[in-house]
């Protein structure tokens, strides 16, 4: 799920999104091309493919000191300076929290689920790794993320990603309350991921969006015990707009520690009155994927 564009006070620049959707015939045709593109690469295996018919997404962008992020990255990954996108300093990177919901989700082109797929990903924006060439995802304009954590209420999706050691957990209690006008993009998203020791939530308000020319490509990387994995999502058509979010973290949790809320790096906001969670402001982007997305999970063996 990405490309990010900053407008108004920010320079118009690309950044992030994620998945795509299309008709069944079109979906099968694209999947065939994706698999074919990797047949000649013996060291890279396509484990699974994905699709949705319609997608909505909000991405929260939080600048964080590089000294906090570098220890989380394996060798071969390089942080993109936050200053490159006009949202932070040269010595900061960007933590991107992807809040996605897709309709009619499929795994390996099987019968679509009747339930939406909600997926929340916590990632670090990185430069294109050298492995992208071997994997066939060295796509001009694509965005690359190193994945720290993923949460989803779609059990088949979770099970498939676990086969590549992606850091995903099934959580049927995720709340994705989208109160937005689907046509204009105006409104609010309230997301909540309840966890035992590191719950987090966000409230993001958007002023709307507009169609954008071109497609989006986002690659989510992770190095696990089974090897290097790359989850590639392609979005053929989308709308995009600016938003502002508030990201709330359970006190003493790993997310509060990562985001370093007491360091002065971030714009603090009032604690959540219901939970007492600490809060940081986050520049955000709002998306609608009119033709959904398609994805493939690659594993380096």
VENSUL-V438902 format. One record per backbone hydrogen bond with DSSP energy under -1.0 kcal/mol. NH is the residue of the N-H (numbers start at 1). CO is the residue of the C=O. Records with the same first field share a line. If there is no record, write none. Layout:
# VENSUL-V438902
NH=CO, CO
This chain:
# VENSUL-V438902
3=16
10=7
17=2
21=292
27=23
28=24
29=25
30=26
31=27
32=28
33=29
34=30
35=31
36=32
37=33
38=35
39=36
41=38
44=41
45=299
47=297
50=295
51=106
52=20, 293
53=103
55=289
56=101
57=287
58=99
59=285
60=97
61=283
62=95
64=93
66=91
68=65
69=65
70=66
72=69
73=70
77=74
80=125
82=92
83=89
84=81
85=82
86=83
87=82
92=89
93=64
95=62
96=123
97=60
98=121
99=58
100=119
101=56
102=117
103=54
106=51
108=49
110=107
113=105
117=102
119=100
120=151
121=98
122=149
123=96
124=146
125=94
126=144
127=78
132=129
133=130
135=131
137=132
139=137
142=139
143=217
145=219
146=124
147=221
148=122
149=122
150=167
151=120
152=169
153=118
158=154
159=155
160=156
161=157
162=158
164=161
165=162
166=161
168=166
169=150
171=152
174=171
175=192
177=190
178=176
179=188
181=186
185=181
187=206
188=179
189=204
190=177
191=202
192=175
193=200
200=193
201=248
202=191
203=246
204=189
205=244
206=187
207=242
209=184
210=240
212=238
216=235
218=233
219=143
220=231
221=145
222=229
224=227
227=224
229=222
230=298
231=220
232=296
233=218
234=294
235=216
239=288
240=210
241=286
243=284
244=205
245=282
246=203
247=280
248=201
249=278
250=199
253=250
257=253
258=254
259=255
263=260
269=279
272=277
276=272
278=249
280=247
281=267
282=245
284=243
285=59
286=241
287=57
288=239
289=55
292=289
293=20, 52
294=234
295=50
296=232
297=48
298=230
299=45
300=228
301=43
